[in-house]
Amino acid sequence: QVHLVESGGGAVQAGGSLRLSCVTSGYSGHIEKDSHCMGWWRRSPGKGPEGVALLCVGANSGASYADSVKGRFTISRDNADNTLYLQMTSLKLEDTATYYCAAERWGAWPVASIPVWDTRGQGTQVTVSS
């Protein structure tokens, strides 16, 4: 069973930066270590869930971002440590949310699909203040 654990959330002032981490363990089933997709999504009070960024491992894989974070957030992966990262810069008040890591079988997934992926972590809170 795939297990995801996020960390790195916290409180930061607008314009600041944070890096979120998600450690993956237990690759199994349709989430194969060398062929799968991982992503970040967020949920904030009063707003629906929003896919933020995704990165797939395998053939023809690359990163995709929501328009709201493009140019400010970077998703990356350390294969040696099985860790997914989300580097967030130029944070805005509207980035305040609980951020979740998620995993899915490899495919041409749109970023907007991430919140409904089967496998997800427990979330980490990011609070941006003025």
C-alpha positions as CSV (number, residue, x, y, z in Angstrom):
1,Q,0.0,0.0,0.0
2,V,1.3,3.4,-1.0
3,H,1.9,5.8,1.9
4,L,2.4,9.5,1.6
5,V,3.6,11.8,4.4
6,E,3.7,15.6,3.9
7,S,5.8,18.1,5.8
8,G,7.2,21.6,5.5
9,G,4.1,23.7,6.0
10,G,4.0,26.7,8.3
11,A,3.3,30.4,8.6
12,V,5.0,32.9,6.3
13,Q,4.6,36.5,5.3
14,A,3.4,37.4,1.8
15,G,6.3,37.4,-0.6
16,G,8.1,34.7,1.3
17,S,8.9,31.1,0.4
18,L,8.3,27.6,1.7
19,R,9.2,24.2,0.6
20,L,6.8,21.3,1.1
21,S,8.0,17.7,1.1
22,C,6.1,14.4,0.5
23,V,7.8,11.1,1.3
24,T,6.5,8.1,-0.6
25,S,6.7,4.5,0.6
26,G,5.2,1.2,-0.3
27,Y,4.9,1.4,-4.1
28,S,2.3,-1.2,-5.1
29,G,-0.6,-1.9,-7.4
30,H,-1.1,0.6,-10.2
31,I,1.4,3.1,-8.6
32,E,4.7,1.6,-9.8
33,K,7.9,3.1,-8.6
34,D,9.2,3.8,-12.2
35,S,5.8,4.7,-13.7
36,H,3.4,6.9,-11.9
37,C,2.3,10.5,-11.3
38,M,2.5,12.6,-8.2
39,G,1.0,15.9,-7.4
40,W,0.0,18.6,-5.0
41,W,-3.4,19.9,-4.4
42,R,-4.8,22.3,-1.8
43,R,-8.0,23.2,0.0
44,S,-8.7,26.6,1.6
45,P,-11.7,27.7,3.6
46,G,-14.5,28.8,1.4
47,K,-13.0,27.5,-1.7
48,G,-13.1,24.2,-3.5
49,P,-10.2,21.9,-3.9
50,E,-7.6,23.0,-6.4
51,G,-4.9,21.0,-8.2
52,V,-1.6,22.8,-7.9
53,A,1.1,20.9,-9.7
54,L,1.9,17.4,-10.9
55,L,5.0,15.5,-12.0
56,C,5.0,12.1,-13.7
57,V,7.7,9.5,-13.7
58,G,8.0,7.4,-16.8
59,A,7.9,7.9,-20.5
60,N,7.1,11.4,-21.9
61,S,6.8,12.8,-18.3
62,G,7.0,16.4,-17.3
63,A,5.5,18.9,-14.9
64,S,2.3,20.8,-15.1
65,Y,1.0,23.7,-13.0
66,A,-2.2,25.5,-12.3
67,D,-2.3,28.9,-13.8
68,S,-2.6,30.4,-10.3
69,V,0.8,29.2,-9.3
70,K,2.7,29.1,-12.6
71,G,6.0,30.9,-12.4
72,R,5.9,30.9,-8.6
73,F,5.8,27.2,-7.6
74,T,8.1,24.4,-8.7
75,I,7.5,20.7,-8.3
76,S,10.4,18.4,-8.2
77,R,11.4,14.9,-7.1
78,D,14.3,13.2,-5.5
79,N,14.2,9.6,-6.7
80,A,16.9,8.5,-4.4
81,D,14.8,9.5,-1.3
82,N,11.4,8.9,-2.9
83,T,10.5,12.5,-2.0
84,L,8.3,14.9,-3.9
85,Y,8.9,18.6,-3.3
86,L,6.9,21.8,-3.9
87,Q,9.0,24.9,-3.8
88,M,6.7,27.9,-3.3
89,T,8.0,31.4,-3.8
90,S,6.3,34.8,-3.9
91,L,3.6,33.5,-1.7
92,K,0.3,35.4,-1.7
93,L,-2.5,35.5,0.9
94,E,-4.6,33.4,-1.4
95,D,-2.1,30.6,-1.2
96,T,-3.2,30.0,2.4
97,A,-4.5,26.4,2.4
98,T,-4.0,22.8,3.5
99,Y,-1.7,21.2,1.0
100,Y,-2.0,17.6,0.1
101,C,0.3,15.2,-1.7
102,A,-1.3,12.6,-4.0
103,A,-0.3,9.8,-6.3
104,E,-1.9,8.0,-9.2
105,R,-1.1,5.6,-12.0
106,W,0.9,7.1,-14.9
107,G,-1.3,8.9,-17.4
108,A,-2.0,12.2,-19.1
109,W,-3.7,13.7,-16.1
110,P,-4.8,17.3,-16.0
111,V,-3.7,19.3,-12.9
112,A,-7.4,19.8,-12.0
113,S,-7.8,16.0,-11.5
114,I,-5.3,15.8,-8.6
115,P,-7.9,16.3,-5.8
116,V,-9.7,13.2,-6.8
117,W,-6.7,10.9,-7.0
118,D,-7.1,7.8,-4.8
119,T,-3.9,8.0,-2.9
120,R,-3.2,11.0,-0.7
121,G,-1.4,12.2,2.4
122,Q,-2.8,13.8,5.6
123,G,-2.0,17.3,4.5
124,T,0.2,20.2,5.8
125,Q,-1.0,23.7,6.6
126,V,0.4,26.8,4.8
127,T,-0.7,30.1,6.2
128,V,0.4,33.3,4.4
129,S,-0.1,36.6,6.3
130,S,0.3,40.2,5.2
